[in-house]
């Protein structure tokens, strides 16, 4: 059963790594003026909810399967994703808003956040891979 939990977590982590790279590429295109702010934000906002659901699912799965260390490692990032999703101002288009993305260095902070998440998801990928191999050996 543990191997299935870690296999699902591994696949979900692969999807989250893909999303992080997509966020970085799209934000980089906006920074270089290859796309406009409105199309960039609409592309990114479309994927905020799947990222939130994917990461929260893995976090809850680790809680249910009693993997406390991995749960506590995932909890701050899941909490940050939920907080960011809930605290969107009422007039904004979403987490990424075209009218505010160039103000106050938001583009740089979004880029930095995407890079940090990519590093975190890569760390989780190898941790899930190791745990899955260990669970398969122990079964």
ABEGO torsion letter per residue (X at the ends): XAAAAAAAAAAAAAAAAAAAAAAAAAAAAAAAGABBAAAAAAAAAAAAAAAAAAAAAAAAAAAAAGBAAAAAAAAAAAAAAAAAAAABBAABAEABBAAAAABGGAAAAAAAAAAAAAAAAAAAAAAAAAAAAAAAAAX
